[in-house]
Amino acid sequence: MNRIALIVAGALAALFIASSTLFVVDQRQVGVVYALGEIREVITEPGLKFKLPPPLQNVVFLDKRVQTLDSPETRPIFTAEKKSLVIDWLVKWRISDPRQFIRNNGADFRNLDSRLAPVVQAAFNEEITKRDVRGVLATEREKVMGDVQKRLADEAKSFGIEILDVRIKRVDFVADITDSVYRRMESERKQVANELRSQGGADGEKIRADADRQREVIIAEAYRDAQKIKGEGDAKASALYAEAFGRDPQFAQFYRSLEAYRATFRSKSDMMVLDPSGDFFRAMRNGSPPAGNAR
């Protein structure tokens, strides 16, 4: 029984030792083998690998994918014209020399971030101070990023990394300047709006004046045409009346009497005191014209 226990214990010990000598390197990683604190081997090919059991040898894995470093803080940078800008940036990098990376930063990527960020910020300071605001914002933005990347290329070798890209995410003025810029922009927009309103008011008055003038002209021309048509109608009516009255003078006298009655009794509030037997009411009594008018 004791012999069986010893065999099982030996098998387990052998299995444990064997498992401690095997490790797998992922295709996204780099394996670094240590022997008593010294780097013995850097494994870049993925697969199952062998090493001596601890504490003779240990393995550390490093991510070999592209990493991103964002600007940790936004410090103002002065341009060539002494304007203060705040720049947010990012840097894309990856490990190029695992041995150098571990010697300078250890296996923790946060150590690299804390050491690389001031170097990137200093490179941006050097490039921004050479240019004005317009250049940083538009005309030379790409050149700024390219020059910063060139500056970082040599520094990156000492860190054991390769700088793949440098990008400016945002460029802005500091808070006080931004507020003053916004106020100035608001004032300019209000001035433009007031000018447009004034121009619109002037154009509106001009249009209304032209419309009033055209209205007066149209009314005057219409009145002229109406009077002309009315005069022609009155002339034709007078001609017709004259012709009709010439044919029958008695009828003409009777018609004039009716017109006189119509004009006299137009309003109910008018009051007249007349003799009913007078000549004025003669046509109403027997249809004969007043005396002295008959032929």
KETORMI-389277 format. One record per residue (C-alpha): residue number from 0; chain; x, y, z. Coordinates in steps of 0.2 Angstrom, whole numbers, plus 2048, in hexadecimal, padded with zeros to 3 digits. Example, Ala and Ser with C-alpha at 12.3 -4.5 7.8 and 13.67 -1.06 7.14 Angstrom:
BEGIN
R,resi,chain,c1,c2,c3
R,0,A,83E,7EA,827
R,1,A,844,7FB,824
This chain:
BEGIN
R,resi,chain,c1,c2,c3
R,0,A,800,800,800
R,1,A,80E,80C,804
R,2,A,816,807,7F4
R,3,A,807,80C,7EA
R,4,A,806,81C,7F3
R,5,A,818,820,7EF
R,6,A,815,81C,7DD
R,7,A,806,827,7DC
R,8,A,80F,835,7E5
R,9,A,81E,833,7D9
R,10,A,812,834,7CA
R,11,A,80A,843,7D0
R,12,A,81A,84C,7D4
R,13,A,821,847,7C3
R,14,A,811,84D,7BB
R,15,A,812,85E,7C4
R,16,A,824,860,7BF
R,17,A,820,85C,7AD
R,18,A,811,868,7AD
R,19,A,81D,876,7B4
R,20,A,829,873,7A5
R,21,A,81B,875,798
R,22,A,813,886,793
R,23,A,809,88C,784
R,24,A,80E,89C,77A
R,25,A,7FF,8A4,773
R,26,A,800,8AC,761
R,27,A,7FC,8BD,769
R,28,A,80A,8BC,776
R,29,A,81D,8BB,778
R,30,A,824,8AF,785
R,31,A,833,8B4,78E
R,32,A,83C,8A7,798
R,33,A,846,8AC,7A8
R,34,A,854,8A2,7B0
R,35,A,858,8A8,7C2
R,36,A,852,8BA,7BD
R,37,A,85B,8BA,7AC
R,38,A,853,8BA,79B
R,39,A,858,8A9,793
R,40,A,84C,8A8,784
R,41,A,83F,8B2,77B
R,42,A,832,8A8,772
R,43,A,828,8B0,764
R,44,A,821,8A1,75C
R,45,A,810,89A,763
R,46,A,80F,888,769
R,47,A,813,87C,777
R,48,A,824,880,77E
R,49,A,830,878,78C
R,50,A,83A,880,79A
R,51,A,842,87A,7AA
R,52,A,836,87A,7B9
R,53,A,836,888,7C5
R,54,A,83F,88F,7CD
R,55,A,84D,88B,7C0
R,56,A,843,893,7B2
R,57,A,833,89E,7B2
R,58,A,829,8A5,7A3
R,59,A,821,8B6,7A1
R,60,A,815,8BA,792
R,61,A,814,8CB,789
R,62,A,806,8D1,77E
R,63,A,80E,8D4,76D
R,64,A,7FE,8DC,765
R,65,A,7FD,8EF,761
R,66,A,7FA,8F9,771
R,67,A,7F3,90A,774
R,68,A,7F9,918,77F
R,69,A,7ED,926,782
R,70,A,7F2,937,789
R,71,A,7F0,935,79C
R,72,A,7ED,948,79F
R,73,A,7EA,958,795
R,74,A,7F8,965,797
R,75,A,7F7,975,78E
R,76,A,804,978,781
R,77,A,809,989,77A
R,78,A,80A,98B,767
R,79,A,817,997,75E
R,80,A,80A,9A5,760
R,81,A,809,9A2,773
R,82,A,7F8,99B,772
R,83,A,7F4,98D,77E
R,84,A,7ED,97C,777
R,85,A,7E7,96C,77F
R,86,A,7EB,95D,775
R,87,A,7E5,94B,777
R,88,A,7EF,93E,76F
R,89,A,7F2,92B,76D
R,90,A,800,920,768
R,91,A,800,90F,761
R,92,A,80E,904,765
R,93,A,814,8F2,767
R,94,A,822,8E8,76E
R,95,A,831,8E6,762
R,96,A,83F,8E0,76E
R,97,A,838,8D6,77D
R,98,A,849,8D5,786
R,99,A,84B,8E8,785
R,100,A,839,8EB,78A
R,101,A,83A,8E0,79A
R,102,A,84B,8E8,79F
R,103,A,844,8F9,79E
R,104,A,831,8F7,7A3
R,105,A,82F,8E5,7AA
R,106,A,820,8DB,7A5
R,107,A,813,8E8,7AA
R,108,A,80D,8F3,79C
R,109,A,808,900,7A8
R,110,A,81A,904,7AC
R,111,A,81D,908,799
R,112,A,80E,913,798
R,113,A,814,91E,7A7
R,114,A,825,920,79F
R,115,A,820,922,78D
R,116,A,812,92F,790
R,117,A,81E,93D,796
R,118,A,829,93A,787
R,119,A,81A,93B,77B
R,120,A,814,94B,783
R,121,A,826,953,782
R,122,A,826,94E,76F
R,123,A,816,957,76C
R,124,A,81C,966,776
R,125,A,82B,968,76B
R,126,A,820,967,75B
R,127,A,812,972,760
R,128,A,81D,980,766
R,129,A,824,981,754
R,130,A,812,984,74C
R,131,A,804,990,74E
R,132,A,7F2,98B,752
R,133,A,7EC,98A,740
R,134,A,7FA,97E,73C
R,135,A,7F6,973,74A
R,136,A,7E4,973,747
R,137,A,7E4,971,734
R,138,A,7F3,974,728
R,139,A,801,96B,731
R,140,A,7F7,95E,73C
R,141,A,7FD,94F,733
R,142,A,80F,955,733
R,143,A,80E,958,746
R,144,A,809,946,748
R,145,A,817,93F,73C
R,146,A,824,94A,745
R,147,A,81F,944,756
R,148,A,820,932,750
R,149,A,832,935,749
R,150,A,837,93C,75A
R,151,A,831,92D,763
R,152,A,839,920,757
R,153,A,84A,921,760
R,154,A,843,922,771
R,155,A,838,913,76E
R,156,A,847,908,76B
R,157,A,84D,90B,77D
R,158,A,83C,904,783
R,159,A,83C,8F5,778
R,160,A,82D,8FB,76E
R,161,A,828,901,75C
R,162,A,81E,910,75A
R,163,A,811,90C,74C
R,164,A,806,91C,74C
R,165,A,804,92D,755
R,166,A,7F3,936,754
R,167,A,7EB,946,75A
R,168,A,7DA,942,761
R,169,A,7D5,954,766
R,170,A,7DC,965,766
R,171,A,7D3,973,770
R,172,A,7D7,983,779
R,173,A,7D8,984,78C
R,174,A,7C8,987,795
R,175,A,7CA,99A,797
R,176,A,7CF,99C,785
R,177,A,7C1,991,77F
R,178,A,7B4,99B,788
R,179,A,7BA,9AB,781
R,180,A,7BB,9A3,76F
R,181,A,7A9,99E,771
R,182,A,7A3,9AF,777
R,183,A,7AC,9B7,769
R,184,A,7A4,9AB,75D
R,185,A,793,9AE,764
R,186,A,795,9C1,763
R,187,A,79B,9BF,751
R,188,A,78B,9B4,74D
R,189,A,780,9C1,755
R,190,A,788,9CF,74B
R,191,A,785,9C5,73B
R,192,A,773,9C1,740
R,193,A,76F,9D3,744
R,194,A,777,9D8,733
R,195,A,76C,9CB,72A
R,196,A,75D,9D1,734
R,197,A,760,9E3,72F
R,198,A,763,9DF,71D
R,199,A,753,9D5,71E
R,200,A,749,9E3,725
R,201,A,750,9EF,718
R,202,A,74C,9E3,70A
R,203,A,73A,9E0,712
R,204,A,737,9F3,712
R,205,A,73D,9F5,700
R,206,A,732,9E7,6FB
R,207,A,723,9EE,704
R,208,A,726,9FF,6FD
R,209,A,727,9F8,6EC
R,210,A,717,9EE,6EF
R,211,A,70E,9FE,6F5
R,212,A,714,A07,6E6
R,213,A,70E,9F9,6DA
R,214,A,6FD,9F9,6E4
R,215,A,6FB,A0B,6E1
R,216,A,6FF,A0A,6CF
R,217,A,6F3,9FB,6CC
R,218,A,6E5,A04,6D6
R,219,A,6E8,A14,6CC
R,220,A,6E8,A0B,6BB
R,221,A,6D9,A01,6C0
R,222,A,6D0,A11,6C6
R,223,A,6D4,A19,6B5
R,224,A,6CE,A0A,6AB
R,225,A,6BE,A09,6B6
R,226,A,6BB,A1C,6B3
R,227,A,6BE,A1A,6A1
R,228,A,6B2,A0B,6A0
R,229,A,6A6,A14,6AA
R,230,A,6A7,A23,69F
R,231,A,6A4,A19,690
R,232,A,696,A10,698
R,233,A,68E,A21,69D
R,234,A,690,A27,68C
R,235,A,688,A18,684
R,236,A,67A,A19,691
R,237,A,677,A2C,68E
R,238,A,677,A28,67B
R,239,A,66A,A1A,67E
R,240,A,660,A25,68A
R,241,A,660,A34,67D
R,242,A,65B,A28,670
R,243,A,64D,A21,67A
R,244,A,647,A31,681
R,245,A,647,A39,670
R,246,A,63B,A2C,66A
R,247,A,62F,A2E,679
R,248,A,631,A3F,682
R,249,A,622,A3A,68D
R,250,A,62B,A2A,693
R,251,A,63B,A35,696
R,252,A,631,A41,6A1
R,253,A,62A,A32,6AA
R,254,A,63B,A2A,6AD
R,255,A,642,A3A,6B3
R,256,A,634,A3C,6BF
R,257,A,638,A2A,6C6
R,258,A,64A,A2E,6C8
R,259,A,645,A3E,6D1
R,260,A,63A,A34,6DD
R,261,A,648,A27,6E0
R,262,A,654,A35,6E4
R,263,A,648,A3E,6EF
R,264,A,641,A2F,6F9
R,265,A,652,A26,6FB
R,266,A,653,A27,70E
R,267,A,645,A23,71A
R,268,A,64B,A31,727
R,269,A,649,A3F,71A
R,270,A,63A,A4A,71C
R,271,A,631,A54,70F
R,272,A,622,A5F,710
R,273,A,619,A60,6FF
R,274,A,608,A62,6F7
R,275,A,602,A51,6F1
R,276,A,5F8,A5A,6E3
R,277,A,608,A63,6DC
R,278,A,610,A5F,6CC
R,279,A,61E,A55,6D5
R,280,A,612,A47,6D9
R,281,A,609,A48,6C9
R,282,A,612,A39,6C1
R,283,A,60D,A2F,6D1
R,284,A,5FB,A33,6D0
R,285,A,5F7,A30,6BD
R,286,A,608,A2C,6B5
R,287,A,608,A3D,6AC
R,288,A,617,A48,6AC
R,289,A,616,A58,6B6
R,290,A,60E,A67,6AE
R,291,A,619,A72,6A3
R,292,A,624,A64,69E
R,293,A,618,A5B,692
R,294,A,61A,A60,680
